[in-house]
Amino acid sequence: MPFDARGLTALANTDSFTLWLYITTDTRAAVLAPGYFTAAISRLKPGHVILLEAADAIVLMPVLANGNVGNGLVLSATAAPIRINAEAALLFEMTMDAVTAATRSVALDPLPSGLYVSRVFTVAARVSGPVTSVIFSMLNSSGAVIAGPTTVAVSAGSATIDFTAPSPGSGYRIRVTDAGEPLATQTSASFVVTEPFALLTESGMSLTGIEGGELLL
């Protein structure tokens, strides 16, 4: 005969688990057939357990997906009436330590202008909060690190580092990151590196100006 909802009773349950008792005159094989518990899908969830008192066996079986059940564990090959006294007491206790919020940030000072190849320039960053060291890096236009990362200790709320200007190009950036909190980071606006400025070039005993005129030595 088909599933009879009147034979299904919850013996114990928590938020995520329920132990069911199902009493039926059907055989164990009939109950294990796919789709037998289709009418109870809304009640039977994966992970629940059913204690089955069938016509020919007493079985402890798990609930699978879509209301199907596993073969389970046969407790008795006969179906003598069973008596169950179920009692459950759940106690949850949770303690949390006090949490102190701390604001931390890093900020780059403006970069120097007029950068040319091989020029050494200083980068400074100011910090707030419990920041003890920062990491400086230089990035190219593709975002790849071309100098650093270098860790610098913070002193009096700031940290500085010297970089050497790379080959001529644009899209270079400086990035600073809190060594203790990677989410606290800042990347500078892009900057350009040019060829070095030169008004005179020397050739033998003469100097050639940028406009092409010569000065004999």
N, C-alpha and C positions, 0 to 999 in steps of 0.2 A: 504494500500500500504506500501511497506517497507520504512525504514529510508531514508531520502533524505538529503544528506550532504549540499545541497544548502540552506536548511532552517535553518541551525545552524550557529549562529553568536555570537561572544564574545562581550558582552556589557562592561565589566570591568574586569580587571585582575591584580593580583599581582603575586609575586613569588610563592605563595602557594594557591591562590584562584582565581576562574574565575566565573563570572556570565554570563550564556549563555541565548540567546533567540532562541527558536526553534519554527518555524511556519510550520504547516502541515495541510493537509486536513483530516488526520487520526483522529479517536476519541481518547479520553483520555484513554480508556480501551486498545486500540491497542498499544498506546505508552508505557503504563505500563507493557505490556507483556514482560516476560524475553527474553533477546536476541535482543530486538528491536534496541538498540544502539550498538550492537556488532561491527558494521563497524566503530564506532567512539571511540572505547576503547582507542586508542592512544591519543585522545584529551580530553576525559572526565575522570577526576580523582576523586577518593573518596574525598568528601568535597566540590566539585564544586556544584553549584546550577543552575538549568535550569528553566527559565520562559517559560512555554509552552503555545502557542496559538494553541489549537487543534480545531477540527471541532465543538466540543460540550462544551468546557470549557477553561478557562484560569487558569493555575495551576502553583504554585511555588513548585518545587520538588527537593530533594537532590539527588546527584549522589552517588551511593554505589559502592561496589567493582565489578570488571569485567564489567563495563559499565552498570550495572543495576541501576534502579532508584527507589526511595521510592514513596509512595502514594502522599506525598506532601500536600500542602494546596490549596484548590480550592478557587480561588479569585472570579470567576464568573462562573455560570452554563451556560452561553452563551458565544459565541466566537466573540463578537464585536471586530473589529480591534483596536489594542492598539497603542499608540504613546509613545515612551520612549526617553527622553533626558538624556543621561548618561554622567557624567563628574566626573572625580576623580583626586585628587592630593594627592600624598603620600609624606610625609616629614619625614625623619629619622634623628635624631641627637644623637650623642653618644659622651660622654666625659669620659675620663679615668684619674684617678689620677696617678701621677708619682709614679713609683715603684722602690724602691731601693733594689738591690740584696745584700744579705749578705751571705757569705760563713761560714758555721759552721761545725765542725767535732769533734769527740772524738776518742781517741786512748789510749789503755791500755799499761802501762809499762810492761816489762817482769815479769813474776811471779817467786817467789822464788822456788828453787828446794829442794828436800829432805823433802817433806811434809809427816807428819805422823799423826795418829789419835789424835785429840784434840789440835794439834798445832795451835796457833794463828798466822796468817800471815797477812801482809799488802798488799793491792792492791791499785795501784795508776793509775790515768788516766789523760792525758793531753788533753786540749781542745783548740779550736781556734774559733774565731767569737763570737757572742753575746750569748754564753752559760752560763747561771747563775747557773744551777744545773744539776746533772747527777743522773742516777738510776743504782745501782749495783745489780747484781743477781748472784747466783751460781746455775749451772745446773748440773744434773747428766747425765749419758751416754744416757738416753732416751730423754734428752732435757727438763725434768721437772725441775721447780724451787724448790730447796731444801733449799735455804737461800736467804733472801730478798723477794721482791725487796725493796731496801733502797735508799731513796733520800738523796744526799749529796750536799751541797752548794759548788760552785767552788770558790777557792781563789787563786789569782795570777796565773791563767791559769791552775790550776790542782785541783784534788779532790782525797781524800784517804779514805779508809775504812778498818777495820779489819774483817777478817773472821776466823772462827774456822774450821779446817780441819775435814771433815766428816768421816764416817766409811771407812775402807780399800776398795779400788776399783780403777778402771780406768775409763777414759772417762769423768771426771769432767771438767767443763769449767766455766769461769767467763765472764759475759756479762755486758757491760756498754752502756747506752743509754742516749742521750740528752733528758732531761725532757721536753724541749720545742719543740722538733722535733724528733718524734720516728724513722724517717728514718735514722737519724744520730746515728748509733750504731756499736759496734764492739764486737765480741766474741773471746775469747782467744783460743789458741791451747789447746787440752786436756791435763790433767795432772793426775798423779797417787798419791794416798794416801796409805801409808804403815802402818804396825804396828809400834809402837814406838821402837826405837833402845834400846837394853839393853845388857850390858856385864855381869852384875851380878844380881842374884836374891837372896833375903834373905829368909832363912828358919831356924827359931829358932836362934841358936847361930852360924850359919855358912852362908857363902856366896857361892853360886854356880855360877861358871863362865859359859859363853856361850858354852865353849867346854866341860863342865861337871866336871871340877876340883872343889874341895871344899877348902875354906879358913875358918879355925876356928877362931872365935872371942874370 
